[in-house]
Amino acid sequence: MPLIIADTFADGIHKLSKQEQSAVKQTVFDLQVNPENPGLSFHRIDKSKDKYFWSVRVNRDIRIIVHKRGESLLLAYVDHHDDAYKWAEKRRL
């Protein structure tokens, strides 16, 4: 599965603490190794304008927003839970 990183993801990760960035990077690595791993906790973002936005759990608070369509996976955004969901609910690719 191709993994693509959006500029908005890179911008989001730089706003996080060093410890949070490390956890995000570990989760991204896990996505690359095995995107089907059930421990990644993919959840569809129901209120999103784009039905292909999903959330991936990094820890209790941090979520990676991905755009999952077919065989491609776009890392779209990363932030704290509520802010990440708000970001995804307002966008469409």
Backbone atoms as SQL, in Angstrom:
CREATE TABLE atoms (id INTEGER PRIMARY KEY, chain TEXT, resi INTEGER, resn TEXT, atom TEXT, x REAL, y REAL, z REAL);
INSERT INTO atoms VALUES
  (1, 'A', 1, 'MET', 'N', 0.849, -1.176, 0.000),
  (2, 'A', 1, 'MET', 'CA', 0.000, 0.000, 0.000),
  (3, 'A', 1, 'MET', 'C', 0.889, 1.232, 0.000),
  (4, 'A', 2, 'PRO', 'N', 0.813, 2.059, -1.035),
  (5, 'A', 2, 'PRO', 'CA', 1.614, 3.286, -1.054),
  (6, 'A', 2, 'PRO', 'C', 1.222, 4.227, 0.085),
  (7, 'A', 3, 'LEU', 'N', 2.206, 4.804, 0.721),
  (8, 'A', 3, 'LEU', 'CA', 1.992, 5.756, 1.809),
  (9, 'A', 3, 'LEU', 'C', 2.475, 7.118, 1.346),
  (10, 'A', 4, 'ILE', 'N', 1.562, 8.092, 1.329),
  (11, 'A', 4, 'ILE', 'CA', 1.864, 9.440, 0.855),
  (12, 'A', 4, 'ILE', 'C', 1.724, 10.394, 2.038),
  (13, 'A', 5, 'ILE', 'N', 2.641, 11.336, 2.160),
  (14, 'A', 5, 'ILE', 'CA', 2.604, 12.294, 3.271),
  (15, 'A', 5, 'ILE', 'C', 2.282, 13.683, 2.724),
  (16, 'A', 6, 'ALA', 'N', 1.168, 14.248, 3.195),
  (17, 'A', 6, 'ALA', 'CA', 0.746, 15.583, 2.775),
  (18, 'A', 6, 'ALA', 'C', 1.498, 16.653, 3.566),
  (19, 'A', 7, 'ASP', 'N', 1.616, 17.832, 2.976),
  (20, 'A', 7, 'ASP', 'CA', 2.237, 18.964, 3.669),
  (21, 'A', 7, 'ASP', 'C', 1.498, 19.288, 4.961),
  (22, 'A', 8, 'THR', 'N', 0.176, 19.121, 4.971),
  (23, 'A', 8, 'THR', 'CA', -0.611, 19.419, 6.169),
  (24, 'A', 8, 'THR', 'C', -0.268, 18.464, 7.310),
  (25, 'A', 9, 'PHE', 'N', 0.117, 17.236, 6.975),
  (26, 'A', 9, 'PHE', 'CA', 0.565, 16.291, 8.006),
  (27, 'A', 9, 'PHE', 'C', 1.894, 16.769, 8.594),
  (28, 'A', 10, 'ALA', 'N', 2.811, 17.138, 7.725),
  (29, 'A', 10, 'ALA', 'CA', 4.126, 17.618, 8.178),
  (30, 'A', 10, 'ALA', 'C', 3.978, 18.869, 9.040),
  (31, 'A', 11, 'ASP', 'N', 3.090, 19.773, 8.650),
  (32, 'A', 11, 'ASP', 'CA', 2.849, 20.982, 9.446),
  (33, 'A', 11, 'ASP', 'C', 2.285, 20.629, 10.815),
  (34, 'A', 12, 'GLY', 'N', 1.359, 19.661, 10.837),
  (35, 'A', 12, 'GLY', 'CA', 0.732, 19.263, 12.095),
  (36, 'A', 12, 'GLY', 'C', 1.704, 18.617, 13.057),
  (37, 'A', 13, 'ILE', 'N', 2.574, 17.769, 12.553),
  (38, 'A', 13, 'ILE', 'CA', 3.500, 17.053, 13.438),
  (39, 'A', 13, 'ILE', 'C', 4.484, 18.018, 14.105),
  (40, 'A', 14, 'HIS', 'N', 4.841, 19.095, 13.424),
  (41, 'A', 14, 'HIS', 'CA', 5.788, 20.057, 14.001),
  (42, 'A', 14, 'HIS', 'C', 5.176, 20.855, 15.151),
  (43, 'A', 15, 'LYS', 'N', 3.862, 20.865, 15.267),
  (44, 'A', 15, 'LYS', 'CA', 3.185, 21.577, 16.348),
  (45, 'A', 15, 'LYS', 'C', 3.098, 20.744, 17.625),
  (46, 'A', 16, 'LEU', 'N', 3.437, 19.477, 17.536),
  (47, 'A', 16, 'LEU', 'CA', 3.350, 18.582, 18.686),
  (48, 'A', 16, 'LEU', 'C', 4.647, 18.595, 19.486),
  (49, 'A', 17, 'SER', 'N', 4.569, 18.130, 20.726),
  (50, 'A', 17, 'SER', 'CA', 5.770, 18.032, 21.561),
  (51, 'A', 17, 'SER', 'C', 6.685, 16.946, 20.989),
  (52, 'A', 18, 'LYS', 'N', 7.924, 16.926, 21.419),
  (53, 'A', 18, 'LYS', 'CA', 8.891, 15.931, 20.942),
  (54, 'A', 18, 'LYS', 'C', 8.416, 14.506, 21.264),
  (55, 'A', 19, 'GLN', 'N', 7.862, 14.314, 22.451),
  (56, 'A', 19, 'GLN', 'CA', 7.369, 12.997, 22.847),
  (57, 'A', 19, 'GLN', 'C', 6.189, 12.584, 21.950),
  (58, 'A', 20, 'GLU', 'N', 5.280, 13.517, 21.659),
  (59, 'A', 20, 'GLU', 'CA', 4.146, 13.219, 20.784),
  (60, 'A', 20, 'GLU', 'C', 4.619, 12.933, 19.359),
  (61, 'A', 21, 'GLN', 'N', 5.615, 13.696, 18.895),
  (62, 'A', 21, 'GLN', 'CA', 6.166, 13.465, 17.556),
  (63, 'A', 21, 'GLN', 'C', 6.753, 12.057, 17.459),
  (64, 'A', 22, 'SER', 'N', 7.442, 11.633, 18.493),
  (65, 'A', 22, 'SER', 'CA', 8.037, 10.302, 18.504),
  (66, 'A', 22, 'SER', 'C', 6.953, 9.219, 18.406),
  (67, 'A', 23, 'ALA', 'N', 5.868, 9.394, 19.134),
  (68, 'A', 23, 'ALA', 'CA', 4.768, 8.423, 19.094),
  (69, 'A', 23, 'ALA', 'C', 4.119, 8.398, 17.712),
  (70, 'A', 24, 'VAL', 'N', 3.979, 9.559, 17.089),
  (71, 'A', 24, 'VAL', 'CA', 3.403, 9.633, 15.737),
  (72, 'A', 24, 'VAL', 'C', 4.310, 8.911, 14.752),
  (73, 'A', 25, 'LYS', 'N', 5.608, 9.166, 14.842),
  (74, 'A', 25, 'LYS', 'CA', 6.562, 8.522, 13.921),
  (75, 'A', 25, 'LYS', 'C', 6.538, 7.003, 14.082),
  (76, 'A', 26, 'GLN', 'N', 6.399, 6.515, 15.301),
  (77, 'A', 26, 'GLN', 'CA', 6.312, 5.074, 15.527),
  (78, 'A', 26, 'GLN', 'C', 5.043, 4.513, 14.885),
  (79, 'A', 27, 'THR', 'N', 3.938, 5.234, 15.008),
  (80, 'A', 27, 'THR', 'CA', 2.679, 4.782, 14.414),
  (81, 'A', 27, 'THR', 'C', 2.773, 4.793, 12.893),
  (82, 'A', 28, 'VAL', 'N', 3.406, 5.806, 12.322),
  (83, 'A', 28, 'VAL', 'CA', 3.591, 5.858, 10.866),
  (84, 'A', 28, 'VAL', 'C', 4.442, 4.671, 10.406),
  (85, 'A', 29, 'PHE', 'N', 5.477, 4.355, 11.150),
  (86, 'A', 29, 'PHE', 'CA', 6.302, 3.189, 10.820),
  (87, 'A', 29, 'PHE', 'C', 5.453, 1.917, 10.856),
  (88, 'A', 30, 'ASP', 'N', 4.635, 1.771, 11.888),
  (89, 'A', 30, 'ASP', 'CA', 3.754, 0.607, 11.992),
  (90, 'A', 30, 'ASP', 'C', 2.790, 0.532, 10.812),
  (91, 'A', 31, 'LEU', 'N', 2.300, 1.675, 10.358),
  (92, 'A', 31, 'LEU', 'CA', 1.427, 1.731, 9.177),
  (93, 'A', 31, 'LEU', 'C', 2.160, 1.222, 7.936),
  (94, 'A', 32, 'GLN', 'N', 3.415, 1.608, 7.809),
  (95, 'A', 32, 'GLN', 'CA', 4.201, 1.176, 6.655),
  (96, 'A', 32, 'GLN', 'C', 4.456, -0.326, 6.679),
  (97, 'A', 33, 'VAL', 'N', 4.750, -0.846, 7.848),
  (98, 'A', 33, 'VAL', 'CA', 5.082, -2.260, 7.984),
  (99, 'A', 33, 'VAL', 'C', 3.846, -3.138, 7.791),
  (100, 'A', 34, 'ASN', 'N', 2.731, -2.756, 8.433),
  (101, 'A', 34, 'ASN', 'CA', 1.524, -3.570, 8.354),
  (102, 'A', 34, 'ASN', 'C', 0.286, -2.687, 8.519),
  (103, 'A', 35, 'PRO', 'N', -0.223, -2.119, 7.432),
  (104, 'A', 35, 'PRO', 'CA', -1.391, -1.238, 7.533),
  (105, 'A', 35, 'PRO', 'C', -2.666, -1.964, 7.970),
  (106, 'A', 36, 'GLU', 'N', -2.661, -3.290, 7.957),
  (107, 'A', 36, 'GLU', 'CA', -3.837, -4.068, 8.363),
  (108, 'A', 36, 'GLU', 'C', -3.809, -4.432, 9.856),
  (109, 'A', 37, 'ASN', 'N', -2.782, -3.992, 10.569),
  (110, 'A', 37, 'ASN', 'CA', -2.645, -4.296, 11.992),
  (111, 'A', 37, 'ASN', 'C', -3.853, -3.748, 12.762),
  (112, 'A', 38, 'PRO', 'N', -4.627, -4.621, 13.439),
  (113, 'A', 38, 'PRO', 'CA', -5.809, -4.137, 14.160),
  (114, 'A', 38, 'PRO', 'C', -5.477, -3.200, 15.318),
  (115, 'A', 39, 'GLY', 'N', -4.243, -3.212, 15.796),
  (116, 'A', 39, 'GLY', 'CA', -3.828, -2.326, 16.873),
  (117, 'A', 39, 'GLY', 'C', -3.789, -0.865, 16.470),
  (118, 'A', 40, 'LEU', 'N', -3.862, -0.596, 15.168),
  (119, 'A', 40, 'LEU', 'CA', -3.827, 0.791, 14.690),
  (120, 'A', 40, 'LEU', 'C', -5.162, 1.503, 14.885),
  (121, 'A', 41, 'SER', 'N', -6.215, 0.783, 15.118),
  (122, 'A', 41, 'SER', 'CA', -7.542, 1.349, 15.413),
  (123, 'A', 41, 'SER', 'C', -7.994, 2.377, 14.387),
  (124, 'A', 42, 'PHE', 'N', -8.222, 1.930, 13.170),
  (125, 'A', 42, 'PHE', 'CA', -8.804, 2.793, 12.143),
  (126, 'A', 42, 'PHE', 'C', -10.272, 3.041, 12.481),
  (127, 'A', 43, 'HIS', 'N', -10.699, 4.304, 12.418),
  (128, 'A', 43, 'HIS', 'CA', -12.110, 4.657, 12.611),
  (129, 'A', 43, 'HIS', 'C', -12.516, 5.651, 11.539),
  (130, 'A', 44, 'ARG', 'N', -13.620, 5.339, 10.858),
  (131, 'A', 44, 'ARG', 'CA', -14.137, 6.272, 9.850),
  (132, 'A', 44, 'ARG', 'C', -14.632, 7.534, 10.557),
  (133, 'A', 45, 'ILE', 'N', -14.391, 8.673, 9.940),
  (134, 'A', 45, 'ILE', 'CA', -14.856, 9.938, 10.499),
  (135, 'A', 45, 'ILE', 'C', -16.232, 10.206, 9.901),
  (136, 'A', 46, 'ASP', 'N', -17.249, 9.898, 10.663),
  (137, 'A', 46, 'ASP', 'CA', -18.623, 9.925, 10.176),
  (138, 'A', 46, 'ASP', 'C', -19.103, 11.304, 9.741),
  (139, 'A', 47, 'LYS', 'N', -18.674, 12.349, 10.423),
  (140, 'A', 47, 'LYS', 'CA', -19.161, 13.695, 10.111),
  (141, 'A', 47, 'LYS', 'C', -18.373, 14.385, 9.006),
  (142, 'A', 48, 'SER', 'N', -17.399, 13.710, 8.445),
  (143, 'A', 48, 'SER', 'CA', -16.563, 14.311, 7.410),
  (144, 'A', 48, 'SER', 'C', -17.334, 14.458, 6.103),
  (145, 'A', 49, 'LYS', 'N', -17.001, 15.506, 5.357),
  (146, 'A', 49, 'LYS', 'CA', -17.582, 15.708, 4.033),
  (147, 'A', 49, 'LYS', 'C', -17.029, 14.708, 3.034),
  (148, 'A', 50, 'ASP', 'N', -15.901, 14.096, 3.376),
  (149, 'A', 50, 'ASP', 'CA', -15.229, 13.130, 2.508),
  (150, 'A', 50, 'ASP', 'C', -15.275, 11.755, 3.177),
  (151, 'A', 51, 'LYS', 'N', -15.953, 10.803, 2.557),
  (152, 'A', 51, 'LYS', 'CA', -16.148, 9.491, 3.178),
  (153, 'A', 51, 'LYS', 'C', -14.873, 8.663, 3.278),
  (154, 'A', 52, 'TYR', 'N', -13.784, 9.138, 2.703),
  (155, 'A', 52, 'TYR', 'CA', -12.526, 8.398, 2.733),
  (156, 'A', 52, 'TYR', 'C', -11.581, 8.833, 3.856),
  (157, 'A', 53, 'PHE', 'N', -12.009, 9.781, 4.698),
  (158, 'A', 53, 'PHE', 'CA', -11.186, 10.191, 5.839),
  (159, 'A', 53, 'PHE', 'C', -11.390, 9.214, 6.998),
  (160, 'A', 54, 'TRP', 'N', -10.277, 8.781, 7.548),
  (161, 'A', 54, 'TRP', 'CA', -10.257, 7.873, 8.688),
  (162, 'A', 54, 'TRP', 'C', -9.313, 8.433, 9.755),
  (163, 'A', 55, 'SER', 'N', -9.522, 8.010, 10.967),
  (164, 'A', 55, 'SER', 'CA', -8.653, 8.358, 12.080),
  (165, 'A', 55, 'SER', 'C', -7.842, 7.131, 12.464),
  (166, 'A', 56, 'VAL', 'N', -6.564, 7.348, 12.779),
  (167, 'A', 56, 'VAL', 'CA', -5.696, 6.285, 13.292),
  (168, 'A', 56, 'VAL', 'C', -5.220, 6.728, 14.669),
  (169, 'A', 57, 'ARG', 'N', -5.393, 5.871, 15.646),
  (170, 'A', 57, 'ARG', 'CA', -5.043, 6.198, 17.023),
  (171, 'A', 57, 'ARG', 'C', -3.537, 6.084, 17.233),
  (172, 'A', 58, 'VAL', 'N', -2.939, 7.155, 17.740),
  (173, 'A', 58, 'VAL', 'CA', -1.519, 7.141, 18.112),
  (174, 'A', 58, 'VAL', 'C', -1.408, 6.810, 19.601),
  (175, 'A', 59, 'ASN', 'N', -2.191, 7.518, 20.413),
  (176, 'A', 59, 'ASN', 'CA', -2.260, 7.271, 21.859),
  (177, 'A', 59, 'ASN', 'C', -3.634, 7.743, 22.342),
  (178, 'A', 60, 'ARG', 'N', -3.799, 7.950, 23.623),
  (179, 'A', 60, 'ARG', 'CA', -5.117, 8.356, 24.137),
  (180, 'A', 60, 'ARG', 'C', -5.584, 9.671, 23.548),
  (181, 'A', 61, 'ASP', 'N', -4.688, 10.533, 23.135),
  (182, 'A', 61, 'ASP', 'CA', -5.059, 11.883, 22.714),
  (183, 'A', 61, 'ASP', 'C', -4.740, 12.207, 21.254),
  (184, 'A', 62, 'ILE', 'N', -3.695, 11.661, 20.694),
  (185, 'A', 62, 'ILE', 'CA', -3.247, 12.045, 19.355),
  (186, 'A', 62, 'ILE', 'C', -3.862, 11.133, 18.300),
  (187, 'A', 63, 'ARG', 'N', -4.328, 11.764, 17.199),
  (188, 'A', 63, 'ARG', 'CA', -4.890, 11.016, 16.080),
  (189, 'A', 63, 'ARG', 'C', -4.241, 11.457, 14.773),
  (190, 'A', 64, 'ILE', 'N', -3.979, 10.484, 13.915),
  (191, 'A', 64, 'ILE', 'CA', -3.533, 10.756, 12.554),
  (192, 'A', 64, 'ILE', 'C', -4.774, 10.655, 11.672),
  (193, 'A', 65, 'ILE', 'N', -4.986, 11.656, 10.845),
  (194, 'A', 65, 'ILE', 'CA', -6.084, 11.630, 9.890),
  (195, 'A', 65, 'ILE', 'C', -5.512, 11.134, 8.565),
  (196, 'A', 66, 'VAL', 'N', -6.104, 10.060, 8.063),
  (197, 'A', 66, 'VAL', 'CA', -5.652, 9.494, 6.797),
  (198, 'A', 66, 'VAL', 'C', -6.798, 9.526, 5.792),
  (199, 'A', 67, 'HIS', 'N', -6.414, 9.595, 4.539),
  (200, 'A', 67, 'HIS', 'CA', -7.378, 9.478, 3.441),
  (201, 'A', 67, 'HIS', 'C', -7.091, 8.130, 2.804),
  (202, 'A', 68, 'LYS', 'N', -7.994, 7.192, 3.031),
  (203, 'A', 68, 'LYS', 'CA', -7.784, 5.814, 2.607),
  (204, 'A', 68, 'LYS', 'C', -8.759, 5.503, 1.469),
  (205, 'A', 69, 'ARG', 'N', -8.170, 5.278, 0.287),
  (206, 'A', 69, 'ARG', 'CA', -8.990, 4.987, -0.883),
  (207, 'A', 69, 'ARG', 'C', -8.254, 3.973, -1.747),
  (208, 'A', 70, 'GLY', 'N', -8.885, 2.848, -1.972),
  (209, 'A', 70, 'GLY', 'CA', -8.238, 1.810, -2.767),
  (210, 'A', 70, 'GLY', 'C', -6.976, 1.332, -2.083),
  (211, 'A', 71, 'GLU', 'N', -5.910, 1.296, -2.835),
  (212, 'A', 71, 'GLU', 'CA', -4.628, 0.822, -2.314),
  (213, 'A', 71, 'GLU', 'C', -3.720, 1.951, -1.823),
  (214, 'A', 72, 'SER', 'N', -4.212, 3.188, -1.813),
  (215, 'A', 72, 'SER', 'CA', -3.354, 4.296, -1.371),
  (216, 'A', 72, 'SER', 'C', -3.788, 4.801, -0.001),
  (217, 'A', 73, 'LEU', 'N', -2.818, 5.320, 0.726),
  (218, 'A', 73, 'LEU', 'CA', -3.057, 5.864, 2.052),
  (219, 'A', 73, 'LEU', 'C', -2.306, 7.189, 2.157),
  (220, 'A', 74, 'LEU', 'N', -3.061, 8.265, 2.301),
  (221, 'A', 74, 'LEU', 'CA', -2.494, 9.598, 2.436),
  (222, 'A', 74, 'LEU', 'C', -2.514, 9.997, 3.900),
  (223, 'A', 75, 'LEU', 'N', -1.353, 10.305, 4.455),
  (224, 'A', 75, 'LEU', 'CA', -1.290, 10.869, 5.802),
  (225, 'A', 75, 'LEU', 'C', -1.638, 12.346, 5.650),
  (226, 'A', 76, 'ALA', 'N', -2.848, 12.710, 6.044),
  (227, 'A', 76, 'ALA', 'CA', -3.361, 14.042, 5.752),
  (228, 'A', 76, 'ALA', 'C', -3.100, 15.049, 6.870),
  (229, 'A', 77, 'TYR', 'N', -3.228, 14.615, 8.132),
  (230, 'A', 77, 'TYR', 'CA', -3.129, 15.569, 9.231),
  (231, 'A', 77, 'TYR', 'C', -2.867, 14.804, 10.523),
  (232, 'A', 78, 'VAL', 'N', -2.328, 15.477, 11.518),
  (233, 'A', 78, 'VAL', 'CA', -2.147, 14.895, 12.845),
  (234, 'A', 78, 'VAL', 'C', -2.338, 16.006, 13.875),
  (235, 'A', 79, 'ASP', 'N', -3.032, 15.662, 14.956),
  (236, 'A', 79, 'ASP', 'CA', -3.284, 16.652, 16.015),
  (237, 'A', 79, 'ASP', 'C', -3.904, 15.927, 17.209),
  (238, 'A', 80, 'HIS', 'N', -4.234, 16.704, 18.226),
  (239, 'A', 80, 'HIS', 'CA', -4.959, 16.162, 19.367),
  (240, 'A', 80, 'HIS', 'C', -6.356, 15.770, 18.900),
  (241, 'A', 81, 'HIS', 'N', -6.954, 14.805, 19.574),
  (242, 'A', 81, 'HIS', 'CA', -8.182, 14.143, 19.133),
  (243, 'A', 81, 'HIS', 'C', -9.240, 15.095, 18.568),
  (244, 'A', 82, 'ASP', 'N', -9.759, 16.008, 19.378),
  (245, 'A', 82, 'ASP', 'CA', -10.863, 16.865, 18.943),
  (246, 'A', 82, 'ASP', 'C', -10.462, 17.761, 17.776),
  (247, 'A', 83, 'ASP', 'N', -9.262, 18.327, 17.831),
  (248, 'A', 83, 'ASP', 'CA', -8.801, 19.201, 16.751),
  (249, 'A', 83, 'ASP', 'C', -8.588, 18.424, 15.459),
  (250, 'A', 84, 'ALA', 'N', -8.106, 17.200, 15.560),
  (251, 'A', 84, 'ALA', 'CA', -7.904, 16.374, 14.369),
  (252, 'A', 84, 'ALA', 'C', -9.247, 16.062, 13.708),
  (253, 'A', 85, 'TYR', 'N', -10.233, 15.700, 14.516),
  (254, 'A', 85, 'TYR', 'CA', -11.557, 15.397, 13.972),
  (255, 'A', 85, 'TYR', 'C', -12.193, 16.633, 13.343),
  (256, 'A', 86, 'LYS', 'N', -12.059, 17.777, 14.005),
  (257, 'A', 86, 'LYS', 'CA', -12.613, 19.031, 13.449),
  (258, 'A', 86, 'LYS', 'C', -11.978, 19.332, 12.094),
  (259, 'A', 87, 'TRP', 'N', -10.672, 19.123, 11.994),
  (260, 'A', 87, 'TRP', 'CA', -9.972, 19.370, 10.737),
  (261, 'A', 87, 'TRP', 'C', -10.564, 18.493, 9.627),
  (262, 'A', 88, 'ALA', 'N', -10.736, 17.219, 9.916),
  (263, 'A', 88, 'ALA', 'CA', -11.233, 16.270, 8.909),
  (264, 'A', 88, 'ALA', 'C', -12.685, 16.523, 8.535),
  (265, 'A', 89, 'GLU', 'N', -13.476, 16.983, 9.473),
  (266, 'A', 89, 'GLU', 'CA', -14.894, 17.223, 9.202),
  (267, 'A', 89, 'GLU', 'C', -15.124, 18.371, 8.245),
  (268, 'A', 90, 'LYS', 'N', -14.159, 19.263, 8.127),
  (269, 'A', 90, 'LYS', 'CA', -14.315, 20.467, 7.289),
  (270, 'A', 90, 'LYS', 'C', -13.706, 20.309, 5.898),
  (271, 'A', 91, 'ARG', 'N', -13.085, 19.176, 5.616),
  (272, 'A', 91, 'ARG', 'CA', -12.327, 19.049, 4.360),
  (273, 'A', 91, 'ARG', 'C', -12.822, 17.934, 3.468),
  (274, 'A', 92, 'ARG', 'N', -12.429, 18.080, 2.204),
  (275, 'A', 92, 'ARG', 'CA', -12.722, 17.069, 1.196),
  (276, 'A', 92, 'ARG', 'C', -11.578, 17.076, 0.191),
  (277, 'A', 93, 'LEU', 'N', -11.155, 15.893, -0.231),
  (278, 'A', 93, 'LEU', 'CA', -10.118, 15.804, -1.263),
  (279, 'A', 93, 'LEU', 'C', -10.776, 15.541, -2.600);
